[in-house]
Amino acid sequence: MASQPVSGPAARQGASDAIPAHVAIIMDGNGRWAKSRGLPRAAGHERGVEALRRTVEAAREIGIRYVTVFSFSTENWRRPTSEVSALFGLLKAYIRRDLARLKREGVRVRIAGTRDNLPEDIAKLVDEAERETIDNSQFHLTVAFNYGGREEIVRAAQNLAARVAAGDLQPSEITEEKFSTALDTRDLPDPDLLIRTSGEHRISNFLLWQCAYAELVFSDVLWPDFDETALRAAVTEFAGRERRYGAVTAGAS
């Protein structure tokens, strides 16, 4: 029987059978949100930052402990220079404005993705965010920035291959668990739930290894409009699903 909608004390306490521990989110629809209002795309990205703040707070209220968001992909470099600069500026603004509060509230911030090609000030700022919150453990926010799932897997394979070449690792010792330790998310549990906003039905090179058994929820809500109600709806859908991990449930024929 499906679980009831997530709300009230059960939501805050985080019942293990209904509340995902780790939610990954593809924040999509900023441009369409802005276009539908006759605004520049940058305005949509700005409202998207507000949606991120709302979502992090809502996740903590519901009882989710890990949130990973897709902020800037390795493919996003193909966008106009002005838009790329705007996205960098928003990341800087978010960290500068929220870092002290996140640190105070026990949030650990991680940045997944390669630091290659990042402007020096951005690289220093993300290093600062990770360094300043490294001792926090109440909530875990990971921002995938300059990130691509395939590129991450290639980097992990290269790192393990280098260890084999150096004699520090035997090929037979490369298990799924060992491979996971070479990924950007090595300290995180795999996502239980992947949400994509804006009605698109694809995962767009996001957490390809980690989401092998994640439940997928595709929301029609454009990211700038995403809020606690939309998050609770996704979590409620998650709670109504049966996760079998390739096994057969008891009593199934």
Beta strands, then each sheet from edge to edge (+ up, - down):
strand 1: 22-26
strand 2: 66-73
strand 3: 107-112
strand 4: 139-147
strand 5: 193-196
strand 6: 215-218
sheet 1: 3+ 4+ 2+ 1+ 5+ 6+
end
